[in-house]
Amino acid sequence: MHWILHELLNEWGLELQHLNPTGVLHIAGFVTMCEAFLGMEPHVDFFRRMFSRRALSEGKPLRIVPVGGFALQKKSSA
C-alpha cells in the first residue's frame, strides 16, 4: 500500500473497504500523476485541493456504509 493511501485513510478514519472502486482509482491515478508525470512526491494537501470527499451514511447514529461508503470526486476548476 502506498504511504499516501495509508495517510489518507488514517486522516479520514476509514478502512480500505470503505472506498468505492472509483475512489481507489482516483488515488492511484493521483500517485501516478505526481510520481511519473510531475516528478514529485504526492502530497496530501495537493490531493485535497484536487478532490472532494463524501461519506455515504446509514443508520442512527449515522455511520459510514461498511463497503463502498466513501466517495471521492474531482473538484471543478472554477
PyMOL Python script that loads the backbone (N, CA, C, O; Angstrom):
from pymol import cmd

cmd.read_pdbstr("""\
ATOM      1  N   MET A   1       0.847  -1.165   0.000  1.00  0.00           N
ATOM      2  CA  MET A   1       0.000   0.000   0.000  1.00  0.00           C
ATOM      3  C   MET A   1       0.898   1.235   0.000  1.00  0.00           C
ATOM      4  O   MET A   1       1.846   1.322   0.780  1.00  0.00           O
ATOM      5  N   HIS A   2       0.598   2.167  -0.863  1.00  0.00           N
ATOM      6  CA  HIS A   2       1.372   3.410  -0.919  1.00  0.00           C
ATOM      7  C   HIS A   2       1.141   4.204   0.358  1.00  0.00           C
ATOM      8  O   HIS A   2       0.049   4.180   0.924  1.00  0.00           O
ATOM      9  N   TRP A   3       2.164   4.898   0.803  1.00  0.00           N
ATOM     10  CA  TRP A   3       2.069   5.631   2.081  1.00  0.00           C
ATOM     11  C   TRP A   3       0.991   6.697   2.046  1.00  0.00           C
ATOM     12  O   TRP A   3       0.385   6.978   3.080  1.00  0.00           O
ATOM     13  N   ILE A   4       0.724   7.309   0.878  1.00  0.00           N
ATOM     14  CA  ILE A   4      -0.297   8.373   0.844  1.00  0.00           C
ATOM     15  C   ILE A   4      -1.700   7.780   1.036  1.00  0.00           C
ATOM     16  O   ILE A   4      -2.556   8.416   1.652  1.00  0.00           O
ATOM     17  N   LEU A   5      -1.945   6.570   0.515  1.00  0.00           N
ATOM     18  CA  LEU A   5      -3.228   5.913   0.746  1.00  0.00           C
ATOM     19  C   LEU A   5      -3.403   5.642   2.231  1.00  0.00           C
ATOM     20  O   LEU A   5      -4.472   5.880   2.793  1.00  0.00           O
ATOM     21  N   HIS A   6      -2.366   5.153   2.852  1.00  0.00           N
ATOM     22  CA  HIS A   6      -2.399   4.889   4.292  1.00  0.00           C
ATOM     23  C   HIS A   6      -2.667   6.182   5.067  1.00  0.00           C
ATOM     24  O   HIS A   6      -3.471   6.193   5.999  1.00  0.00           O
ATOM     25  N   GLU A   7      -2.002   7.256   4.686  1.00  0.00           N
ATOM     26  CA  GLU A   7      -2.181   8.543   5.372  1.00  0.00           C
ATOM     27  C   GLU A   7      -3.592   9.093   5.185  1.00  0.00           C
ATOM     28  O   GLU A   7      -4.188   9.600   6.135  1.00  0.00           O
ATOM     29  N   LEU A   8      -4.137   8.997   3.963  1.00  0.00           N
ATOM     30  CA  LEU A   8      -5.496   9.473   3.713  1.00  0.00           C
ATOM     31  C   LEU A   8      -6.524   8.670   4.512  1.00  0.00           C
ATOM     32  O   LEU A   8      -7.439   9.242   5.105  1.00  0.00           O
ATOM     33  N   LEU A   9      -6.372   7.360   4.527  1.00  0.00           N
ATOM     34  CA  LEU A   9      -7.310   6.525   5.281  1.00  0.00           C
ATOM     35  C   LEU A   9      -7.256   6.857   6.770  1.00  0.00           C
ATOM     36  O   LEU A   9      -8.295   6.925   7.428  1.00  0.00           O
ATOM     37  N   ASN A  10      -6.061   7.062   7.302  1.00  0.00           N
ATOM     38  CA  ASN A  10      -5.937   7.437   8.714  1.00  0.00           C
ATOM     39  C   ASN A  10      -6.570   8.791   8.986  1.00  0.00           C
ATOM     40  O   ASN A  10      -7.249   8.966   9.998  1.00  0.00           O
ATOM     41  N   GLU A  11      -6.354   9.749   8.095  1.00  0.00           N
ATOM     42  CA  GLU A  11      -6.917  11.094   8.282  1.00  0.00           C
ATOM     43  C   GLU A  11      -8.436  11.059   8.291  1.00  0.00           C
ATOM     44  O   GLU A  11      -9.070  11.758   9.082  1.00  0.00           O
ATOM     45  N   TRP A  12      -9.026  10.246   7.412  1.00  0.00           N
ATOM     46  CA  TRP A  12     -10.475  10.178   7.306  1.00  0.00           C
ATOM     47  C   TRP A  12     -11.094   9.182   8.273  1.00  0.00           C
ATOM     48  O   TRP A  12     -12.317   9.137   8.406  1.00  0.00           O
ATOM     49  N   GLY A  13     -10.274   8.378   8.953  1.00  0.00           N
ATOM     50  CA  GLY A  13     -10.792   7.368   9.866  1.00  0.00           C
ATOM     51  C   GLY A  13     -11.486   6.234   9.135  1.00  0.00           C
ATOM     52  O   GLY A  13     -12.520   5.742   9.587  1.00  0.00           O
ATOM     53  N   LEU A  14     -10.922   5.815   8.004  1.00  0.00           N
ATOM     54  CA  LEU A  14     -11.528   4.785   7.162  1.00  0.00           C
ATOM     55  C   LEU A  14     -10.648   3.558   7.075  1.00  0.00           C
ATOM     56  O   LEU A  14      -9.484   3.572   7.475  1.00  0.00           O
ATOM     57  N   GLU A  15     -11.229   2.494   6.541  1.00  0.00           N
ATOM     58  CA  GLU A  15     -10.501   1.299   6.155  1.00  0.00           C
ATOM     59  C   GLU A  15     -10.647   1.155   4.648  1.00  0.00           C
ATOM     60  O   GLU A  15     -11.508   1.792   4.041  1.00  0.00           O
ATOM     61  N   LEU A  16      -9.809   0.320   4.044  1.00  0.00           N
ATOM     62  CA  LEU A  16      -9.786   0.203   2.586  1.00  0.00           C
ATOM     63  C   LEU A  16     -11.146  -0.175   2.000  1.00  0.00           C
ATOM     64  O   LEU A  16     -11.502   0.309   0.926  1.00  0.00           O
ATOM     65  N   GLN A  17     -11.911  -1.028   2.682  1.00  0.00           N
ATOM     66  CA  GLN A  17     -13.198  -1.459   2.138  1.00  0.00           C
ATOM     67  C   GLN A  17     -14.233  -0.327   2.095  1.00  0.00           C
ATOM     68  O   GLN A  17     -15.253  -0.468   1.421  1.00  0.00           O
ATOM     69  N   HIS A  18     -14.002   0.775   2.786  1.00  0.00           N
ATOM     70  CA  HIS A  18     -14.936   1.893   2.734  1.00  0.00           C
ATOM     71  C   HIS A  18     -14.871   2.629   1.397  1.00  0.00           C
ATOM     72  O   HIS A  18     -15.850   3.256   0.990  1.00  0.00           O
ATOM     73  N   LEU A  19     -13.724   2.560   0.707  1.00  0.00           N
ATOM     74  CA  LEU A  19     -13.577   3.242  -0.577  1.00  0.00           C
ATOM     75  C   LEU A  19     -14.292   2.456  -1.668  1.00  0.00           C
ATOM     76  O   LEU A  19     -14.254   1.226  -1.689  1.00  0.00           O
ATOM     77  N   ASN A  20     -14.942   3.180  -2.570  1.00  0.00           N
ATOM     78  CA  ASN A  20     -15.507   2.506  -3.734  1.00  0.00           C
ATOM     79  C   ASN A  20     -14.400   2.358  -4.789  1.00  0.00           C
ATOM     80  O   ASN A  20     -13.360   3.006  -4.665  1.00  0.00           O
ATOM     81  N   PRO A  21     -14.590   1.532  -5.815  1.00  0.00           N
ATOM     82  CA  PRO A  21     -13.535   1.319  -6.808  1.00  0.00           C
ATOM     83  C   PRO A  21     -13.063   2.607  -7.484  1.00  0.00           C
ATOM     84  O   PRO A  21     -11.878   2.746  -7.787  1.00  0.00           O
ATOM     85  N   THR A  22     -13.963   3.533  -7.719  1.00  0.00           N
ATOM     86  CA  THR A  22     -13.569   4.790  -8.344  1.00  0.00           C
ATOM     87  C   THR A  22     -12.661   5.602  -7.424  1.00  0.00           C
ATOM     88  O   THR A  22     -11.728   6.252  -7.896  1.00  0.00           O
ATOM     89  N   GLY A  23     -12.918   5.573  -6.139  1.00  0.00           N
ATOM     90  CA  GLY A  23     -12.069   6.274  -5.180  1.00  0.00           C
ATOM     91  C   GLY A  23     -10.649   5.725  -5.173  1.00  0.00           C
ATOM     92  O   GLY A  23      -9.680   6.482  -5.122  1.00  0.00           O
ATOM     93  N   VAL A  24     -10.536   4.400  -5.224  1.00  0.00           N
ATOM     94  CA  VAL A  24      -9.214   3.769  -5.284  1.00  0.00           C
ATOM     95  C   VAL A  24      -8.515   4.193  -6.570  1.00  0.00           C
ATOM     96  O   VAL A  24      -7.318   4.480  -6.565  1.00  0.00           O
ATOM     97  N   LEU A  25      -9.258   4.232  -7.666  1.00  0.00           N
ATOM     98  CA  LEU A  25      -8.693   4.646  -8.953  1.00  0.00           C
ATOM     99  C   LEU A  25      -8.235   6.105  -8.919  1.00  0.00           C
ATOM    100  O   LEU A  25      -7.188   6.432  -9.477  1.00  0.00           O
ATOM    101  N   HIS A  26      -8.996   6.976  -8.277  1.00  0.00           N
ATOM    102  CA  HIS A  26      -8.595   8.382  -8.149  1.00  0.00           C
ATOM    103  C   HIS A  26      -7.267   8.511  -7.397  1.00  0.00           C
ATOM    104  O   HIS A  26      -6.386   9.267  -7.806  1.00  0.00           O
ATOM    105  N   ILE A  27      -7.132   7.771  -6.302  1.00  0.00           N
ATOM    106  CA  ILE A  27      -5.908   7.851  -5.509  1.00  0.00           C
ATOM    107  C   ILE A  27      -4.727   7.286  -6.295  1.00  0.00           C
ATOM    108  O   ILE A  27      -3.651   7.883  -6.310  1.00  0.00           O
ATOM    109  N   ALA A  28      -4.921   6.137  -6.948  1.00  0.00           N
ATOM    110  CA  ALA A  28      -3.847   5.536  -7.741  1.00  0.00           C
ATOM    111  C   ALA A  28      -3.435   6.449  -8.894  1.00  0.00           C
ATOM    112  O   ALA A  28      -2.245   6.595  -9.177  1.00  0.00           O
ATOM    113  N   GLY A  29      -4.406   7.057  -9.554  1.00  0.00           N
ATOM    114  CA  GLY A  29      -4.107   7.989 -10.642  1.00  0.00           C
ATOM    115  C   GLY A  29      -3.372   9.222 -10.153  1.00  0.00           C
ATOM    116  O   GLY A  29      -2.471   9.722 -10.827  1.00  0.00           O
ATOM    117  N   PHE A  30      -3.751   9.712  -8.985  1.00  0.00           N
ATOM    118  CA  PHE A  30      -3.083  10.869  -8.394  1.00  0.00           C
ATOM    119  C   PHE A  30      -1.618  10.562  -8.109  1.00  0.00           C
ATOM    120  O   PHE A  30      -0.737  11.362  -8.421  1.00  0.00           O
ATOM    121  N   VAL A  31      -1.361   9.393  -7.513  1.00  0.00           N
ATOM    122  CA  VAL A  31       0.015   8.997  -7.204  1.00  0.00           C
ATOM    123  C   VAL A  31       0.821   8.870  -8.495  1.00  0.00           C
ATOM    124  O   VAL A  31       1.955   9.342  -8.566  1.00  0.00           O
ATOM    125  N   THR A  32       0.245   8.237  -9.510  1.00  0.00           N
ATOM    126  CA  THR A  32       0.925   8.075 -10.798  1.00  0.00           C
ATOM    127  C   THR A  32       1.211   9.425 -11.436  1.00  0.00           C
ATOM    128  O   THR A  32       2.310   9.647 -11.944  1.00  0.00           O
ATOM    129  N   MET A  33       0.240  10.326 -11.415  1.00  0.00           N
ATOM    130  CA  MET A  33       0.431  11.650 -11.998  1.00  0.00           C
ATOM    131  C   MET A  33       1.576  12.386 -11.309  1.00  0.00           C
ATOM    132  O   MET A  33       2.425  12.980 -11.973  1.00  0.00           O
ATOM    133  N   CYS A  34       1.601  12.346  -9.983  1.00  0.00           N
ATOM    134  CA  CYS A  34       2.646  13.050  -9.236  1.00  0.00           C
ATOM    135  C   CYS A  34       4.021  12.458  -9.497  1.00  0.00           C
ATOM    136  O   CYS A  34       4.963  13.182  -9.819  1.00  0.00           O
ATOM    137  N   GLU A  35       4.137  11.137  -9.359  1.00  0.00           N
ATOM    138  CA  GLU A  35       5.447  10.493  -9.450  1.00  0.00           C
ATOM    139  C   GLU A  35       5.950  10.385 -10.884  1.00  0.00           C
ATOM    140  O   GLU A  35       7.122  10.660 -11.143  1.00  0.00           O
ATOM    141  N   ALA A  36       5.088   9.989 -11.821  1.00  0.00           N
ATOM    142  CA  ALA A  36       5.542   9.729 -13.186  1.00  0.00           C
ATOM    143  C   ALA A  36       5.577  10.977 -14.065  1.00  0.00           C
ATOM    144  O   ALA A  36       6.504  11.148 -14.858  1.00  0.00           O
ATOM    145  N   PHE A  37       4.581  11.846 -13.935  1.00  0.00           N
ATOM    146  CA  PHE A  37       4.497  12.978 -14.849  1.00  0.00           C
ATOM    147  C   PHE A  37       5.048  14.272 -14.257  1.00  0.00           C
ATOM    148  O   PHE A  37       5.708  15.039 -14.957  1.00  0.00           O
ATOM    149  N   LEU A  38       4.785  14.520 -12.983  1.00  0.00           N
ATOM    150  CA  LEU A  38       5.260  15.756 -12.364  1.00  0.00           C
ATOM    151  C   LEU A  38       6.623  15.593 -11.710  1.00  0.00           C
ATOM    152  O   LEU A  38       7.286  16.588 -11.415  1.00  0.00           O
ATOM    153  N   GLY A  39       7.056  14.352 -11.476  1.00  0.00           N
ATOM    154  CA  GLY A  39       8.352  14.085 -10.868  1.00  0.00           C
ATOM    155  C   GLY A  39       8.451  14.561  -9.425  1.00  0.00           C
ATOM    156  O   GLY A  39       9.507  15.020  -8.990  1.00  0.00           O
ATOM    157  N   MET A  40       7.346  14.450  -8.680  1.00  0.00           N
ATOM    158  CA  MET A  40       7.336  14.889  -7.281  1.00  0.00           C
ATOM    159  C   MET A  40       6.666  13.840  -6.409  1.00  0.00           C
ATOM    160  O   MET A  40       5.945  12.970  -6.897  1.00  0.00           O
ATOM    161  N   GLU A  41       6.915  13.940  -5.123  1.00  0.00           N
ATOM    162  CA  GLU A  41       6.224  13.076  -4.175  1.00  0.00           C
ATOM    163  C   GLU A  41       4.775  13.545  -4.052  1.00  0.00           C
ATOM    164  O   GLU A  41       4.529  14.750  -3.993  1.00  0.00           O
ATOM    165  N   PRO A  42       3.813  12.624  -4.012  1.00  0.00           N
ATOM    166  CA  PRO A  42       2.434  13.038  -3.782  1.00  0.00           C
ATOM    167  C   PRO A  42       2.308  13.704  -2.417  1.00  0.00           C
ATOM    168  O   PRO A  42       3.007  13.338  -1.472  1.00  0.00           O
ATOM    169  N   HIS A  43       1.420  14.675  -2.321  1.00  0.00           N
ATOM    170  CA  HIS A  43       1.248  15.402  -1.073  1.00  0.00           C
ATOM    171  C   HIS A  43      -0.237  15.468  -0.741  1.00  0.00           C
ATOM    172  O   HIS A  43      -1.062  15.728  -1.617  1.00  0.00           O
ATOM    173  N   VAL A  44      -0.575  15.234   0.520  1.00  0.00           N
ATOM    174  CA  VAL A  44      -1.970  15.192   0.952  1.00  0.00           C
ATOM    175  C   VAL A  44      -2.673  16.527   0.703  1.00  0.00           C
ATOM    176  O   VAL A  44      -3.832  16.539   0.289  1.00  0.00           O
ATOM    177  N   ASP A  45      -1.996  17.647   0.946  1.00  0.00           N
ATOM    178  CA  ASP A  45      -2.620  18.957   0.713  1.00  0.00           C
ATOM    179  C   ASP A  45      -2.955  19.158  -0.763  1.00  0.00           C
ATOM    180  O   ASP A  45      -4.004  19.712  -1.093  1.00  0.00           O
ATOM    181  N   PHE A  46      -2.072  18.714  -1.643  1.00  0.00           N
ATOM    182  CA  PHE A  46      -2.323  18.803  -3.085  1.00  0.00           C
ATOM    183  C   PHE A  46      -3.518  17.931  -3.457  1.00  0.00           C
ATOM    184  O   PHE A  46      -4.349  18.329  -4.274  1.00  0.00           O
ATOM    185  N   PHE A  47      -3.607  16.740  -2.857  1.00  0.00           N
ATOM    186  CA  PHE A  47      -4.735  15.849  -3.102  1.00  0.00           C
ATOM    187  C   PHE A  47      -6.047  16.507  -2.682  1.00  0.00           C
ATOM    188  O   PHE A  47      -7.040  16.441  -3.407  1.00  0.00           O
ATOM    189  N   ARG A  48      -6.048  17.139  -1.512  1.00  0.00           N
ATOM    190  CA  ARG A  48      -7.261  17.813  -1.009  1.00  0.00           C
ATOM    191  C   ARG A  48      -7.710  18.944  -1.918  1.00  0.00           C
ATOM    192  O   ARG A  48      -8.907  19.208  -2.034  1.00  0.00           O
ATOM    193  N   ARG A  49      -6.755  19.621  -2.569  1.00  0.00           N
ATOM    194  CA  ARG A  49      -7.129  20.718  -3.476  1.00  0.00           C
ATOM    195  C   ARG A  49      -7.755  20.200  -4.764  1.00  0.00           C
ATOM    196  O   ARG A  49      -8.504  20.918  -5.427  1.00  0.00           O
ATOM    197  N   MET A  50      -7.451  18.958  -5.119  1.00  0.00           N
ATOM    198  CA  MET A  50      -7.964  18.396  -6.372  1.00  0.00           C
ATOM    199  C   MET A  50      -9.247  17.591  -6.202  1.00  0.00           C
ATOM    200  O   MET A  50     -10.048  17.503  -7.133  1.00  0.00           O
ATOM    201  N   PHE A  51      -9.454  16.999  -5.019  1.00  0.00           N
ATOM    202  CA  PHE A  51     -10.587  16.102  -4.817  1.00  0.00           C
ATOM    203  C   PHE A  51     -11.403  16.498  -3.601  1.00  0.00           C
ATOM    204  O   PHE A  51     -10.871  16.999  -2.611  1.00  0.00           O
ATOM    205  N   SER A  52     -12.709  16.265  -3.694  1.00  0.00           N
ATOM    206  CA  SER A  52     -13.577  16.438  -2.533  1.00  0.00           C
ATOM    207  C   SER A  52     -14.046  15.043  -2.117  1.00  0.00           C
ATOM    208  O   SER A  52     -14.034  14.107  -2.916  1.00  0.00           O
ATOM    209  N   ARG A  53     -14.454  14.923  -0.867  1.00  0.00           N
ATOM    210  CA  ARG A  53     -14.858  13.628  -0.353  1.00  0.00           C
ATOM    211  C   ARG A  53     -16.294  13.683   0.148  1.00  0.00           C
ATOM    212  O   ARG A  53     -16.810  14.737   0.518  1.00  0.00           O
ATOM    213  N   ARG A  54     -16.919  12.511   0.147  1.00  0.00           N
ATOM    214  CA  ARG A  54     -18.303  12.435   0.605  1.00  0.00           C
ATOM    215  C   ARG A  54     -18.542  11.054   1.188  1.00  0.00           C
ATOM    216  O   ARG A  54     -18.260  10.043   0.544  1.00  0.00           O
ATOM    217  N   ALA A  55     -19.058  11.011   2.395  1.00  0.00           N
ATOM    218  CA  ALA A  55     -19.380   9.742   3.047  1.00  0.00           C
ATOM    219  C   ALA A  55     -20.843   9.412   2.818  1.00  0.00           C
ATOM    220  O   ALA A  55     -21.706  10.284   2.926  1.00  0.00           O
ATOM    221  N   LEU A  56     -21.123   8.167   2.504  1.00  0.00           N
ATOM    222  CA  LEU A  56     -22.483   7.680   2.374  1.00  0.00           C
ATOM    223  C   LEU A  56     -22.841   7.040   3.703  1.00  0.00           C
ATOM    224  O   LEU A  56     -22.238   6.041   4.096  1.00  0.00           O
ATOM    225  N   SER A  57     -23.812   7.602   4.393  1.00  0.00           N
ATOM    226  CA  SER A  57     -24.113   7.183   5.761  1.00  0.00           C
ATOM    227  C   SER A  57     -25.438   6.447   5.841  1.00  0.00           C
ATOM    228  O   SER A  57     -26.300   6.571   4.972  1.00  0.00           O
ATOM    229  N   GLU A  58     -25.574   5.669   6.925  1.00  0.00           N
ATOM    230  CA  GLU A  58     -26.821   4.950   7.183  1.00  0.00           C
ATOM    231  C   GLU A  58     -26.997   4.778   8.681  1.00  0.00           C
ATOM    232  O   GLU A  58     -26.046   4.919   9.450  1.00  0.00           O
ATOM    233  N   GLY A  59     -28.199   4.480   9.082  1.00  0.00           N
ATOM    234  CA  GLY A  59     -28.484   4.153  10.476  1.00  0.00           C
ATOM    235  C   GLY A  59     -28.546   5.348  11.401  1.00  0.00           C
ATOM    236  O   GLY A  59     -28.306   6.488  11.004  1.00  0.00           O
ATOM    237  N   LYS A  60     -28.881   5.047  12.662  1.00  0.00           N
ATOM    238  CA  LYS A  60     -28.914   6.065  13.717  1.00  0.00           C
ATOM    239  C   LYS A  60     -28.166   5.506  14.901  1.00  0.00           C
ATOM    240  O   LYS A  60     -28.597   4.482  15.430  1.00  0.00           O
ATOM    241  N   PRO A  61     -27.088   6.090  15.355  1.00  0.00           N
ATOM    242  CA  PRO A  61     -26.449   7.282  14.793  1.00  0.00           C
ATOM    243  C   PRO A  61     -25.818   6.963  13.438  1.00  0.00           C
ATOM    244  O   PRO A  61     -25.491   5.814  13.139  1.00  0.00           O
ATOM    245  N   LEU A  62     -25.655   8.012  12.628  1.00  0.00           N
ATOM    246  CA  LEU A  62     -25.120   7.826  11.284  1.00  0.00           C
ATOM    247  C   LEU A  62     -23.720   7.232  11.339  1.00  0.00           C
ATOM    248  O   LEU A  62     -22.885   7.637  12.147  1.00  0.00           O
ATOM    249  N   ARG A  63     -23.484   6.263  10.461  1.00  0.00           N
ATOM    250  CA  ARG A  63     -22.150   5.695  10.311  1.00  0.00           C
ATOM    251  C   ARG A  63     -21.922   5.412   8.836  1.00  0.00           C
ATOM    252  O   ARG A  63     -22.873   5.243   8.073  1.00  0.00           O
ATOM    253  N   ILE A  64     -20.662   5.361   8.441  1.00  0.00           N
ATOM    254  CA  ILE A  64     -20.325   5.133   7.037  1.00  0.00           C
ATOM    255  C   ILE A  64     -20.741   3.721   6.636  1.00  0.00           C
ATOM    256  O   ILE A  64     -20.545   2.768   7.390  1.00  0.00           O
ATOM    257  N   VAL A  65     -21.315   3.600   5.447  1.00  0.00           N
ATOM    258  CA  VAL A  65     -21.707   2.304   4.914  1.00  0.00           C
ATOM    259  C   VAL A  65     -20.480   1.391   4.922  1.00  0.00           C
ATOM    260  O   VAL A  65     -19.405   1.818   4.500  1.00  0.00           O
ATOM    261  N   PRO A  66     -20.610   0.135   5.395  1.00  0.00           N
ATOM    262  CA  PRO A  66     -19.446  -0.733   5.594  1.00  0.00           C
ATOM    263  C   PRO A  66     -18.589  -0.987   4.352  1.00  0.00           C
ATOM    264  O   PRO A  66     -17.368  -1.087   4.469  1.00  0.00           O
ATOM    265  N   VAL A  67     -19.197  -1.094   3.169  1.00  0.00           N
ATOM    266  CA  VAL A  67     -18.428  -1.354   1.947  1.00  0.00           C
ATOM    267  C   VAL A  67     -18.811  -0.328   0.901  1.00  0.00           C
ATOM    268  O   VAL A  67     -19.988  -0.185   0.569  1.00  0.00           O
ATOM    269  N   GLY A  68     -17.824   0.391   0.377  1.00  0.00           N
ATOM    270  CA  GLY A  68     -18.061   1.369  -0.679  1.00  0.00           C
ATOM    271  C   GLY A  68     -18.806   2.597  -0.217  1.00  0.00           C
ATOM    272  O   GLY A  68     -19.474   3.244  -1.023  1.00  0.00           O
ATOM    273  N   GLY A  69     -18.716   2.938   1.045  1.00  0.00           N
ATOM    274  CA  GLY A  69     -19.488   4.038   1.588  1.00  0.00           C
ATOM    275  C   GLY A  69     -18.784   5.378   1.612  1.00  0.00           C
ATOM    276  O   GLY A  69     -19.230   6.300   2.295  1.00  0.00           O
ATOM    277  N   PHE A  70     -17.697   5.498   0.882  1.00  0.00           N
ATOM    278  CA  PHE A  70     -16.945   6.750   0.876  1.00  0.00           C
ATOM    279  C   PHE A  70     -16.544   7.054  -0.553  1.00  0.00           C
ATOM    280  O   PHE A  70     -15.902   6.229  -1.204  1.00  0.00           O
ATOM    281  N   ALA A  71     -16.911   8.223  -1.051  1.00  0.00           N
ATOM    282  CA  ALA A  71     -16.664   8.563  -2.450  1.00  0.00           C
ATOM    283  C   ALA A  71     -15.747   9.770  -2.566  1.00  0.00           C
ATOM    284  O   ALA A  71     -15.787  10.681  -1.739  1.00  0.00           O
ATOM    285  N   LEU A  72     -14.927   9.763  -3.596  1.00  0.00           N
ATOM    286  CA  LEU A  72     -14.086  10.900  -3.942  1.00  0.00           C
ATOM    287  C   LEU A  72     -14.561  11.455  -5.264  1.00  0.00           C
ATOM    288  O   LEU A  72     -14.994  10.708  -6.142  1.00  0.00           O
ATOM    289  N   GLN A  73     -14.480  12.770  -5.408  1.00  0.00           N
ATOM    290  CA  GLN A  73     -14.902  13.410  -6.639  1.00  0.00           C
ATOM    291  C   GLN A  73     -13.917  14.511  -6.969  1.00  0.00           C
ATOM    292  O   GLN A  73     -13.496  15.259  -6.088  1.00  0.00           O
ATOM    293  N   LYS A  74     -13.548  14.613  -8.244  1.00  0.00           N
ATOM    294  CA  LYS A  74     -12.652  15.677  -8.670  1.00  0.00           C
ATOM    295  C   LYS A  74     -13.374  17.002  -8.540  1.00  0.00           C
ATOM    296  O   LYS A  74     -14.519  17.144  -8.970  1.00  0.00           O
ATOM    297  N   LYS A  75     -12.689  17.983  -7.938  1.00  0.00           N
ATOM    298  CA  LYS A  75     -13.284  19.308  -7.798  1.00  0.00           C
ATOM    299  C   LYS A  75     -13.314  19.995  -9.156  1.00  0.00           C
ATOM    300  O   LYS A  75     -12.409  19.826  -9.973  1.00  0.00           O
ATOM    301  N   SER A  76     -14.347  20.758  -9.379  1.00  0.00           N
ATOM    302  CA  SER A  76     -14.424  21.514 -10.628  1.00  0.00           C
ATOM    303  C   SER A  76     -13.465  22.681 -10.567  1.00  0.00           C
ATOM    304  O   SER A  76     -13.299  23.296  -9.514  1.00  0.00           O
ATOM    305  N   SER A  77     -12.848  22.985 -11.658  1.00  0.00           N
ATOM    306  CA  SER A  77     -11.893  24.115 -11.697  1.00  0.00           C
ATOM    307  C   SER A  77     -12.655  25.370 -12.093  1.00  0.00           C
ATOM    308  O   SER A  77     -12.976  25.597 -13.260  1.00  0.00           O
ATOM    309  N   ALA A  78     -12.928  26.164 -11.084  1.00  0.00           N
ATOM    310  CA  ALA A  78     -13.694  27.399 -11.330  1.00  0.00           C
ATOM    311  C   ALA A  78     -12.836  28.610 -11.099  1.00  0.00           C
ATOM    312  O   ALA A  78     -13.305  29.738 -11.256  1.00  0.00           O
TER     313      ALA A  78
END
""", "prot")
cmd.dss("prot")
cmd.show_as("cartoon", "prot")
cmd.util.cbc("prot")
cmd.orient("prot")
